[in-house]
């Protein structure tokens, strides 16, 4: 007899425990589990989004790197072209300067030659006059002879 009442009392206590657990503890546990599942799902979604962002960033960085290489190559080619232009301009300037210096030197040489010729004429004329003077010291008309010697000097 005692076993039946004890059995019913234990069964009733177990039923109260199940009811209490189902109404008060189980909803709290389920809320915590659902929150945890939601945080895990959000974390996984964020990880997937991060992967997509990373892939997009890598793609953009590759594109920017390619553009930077192209720009750098264009800058190098432009600077090489500009250096060639500068070199050609410097060569042309140097050639023009050399030609100007050469022309100036030739002009100076021509002037020196003309000056030397003039001096030589003067010396020859002076020598001729002095020689003629010595030969013709006894002549009466010295001005006519000087005039003749000046014409001779001009012809030389």
Secondary structure as GFF3:
##gff-version 3
##sequence-region A 1 156
A	DSSP	alpha_helix	2	20	.	.	.	ID=ss1
A	DSSP	pi_helix	21	25	.	.	.	ID=ss2
A	DSSP	alpha_helix	26	135	.	.	.	ID=ss3
A	DSSP	alpha_helix	142	155	.	.	.	ID=ss4
###
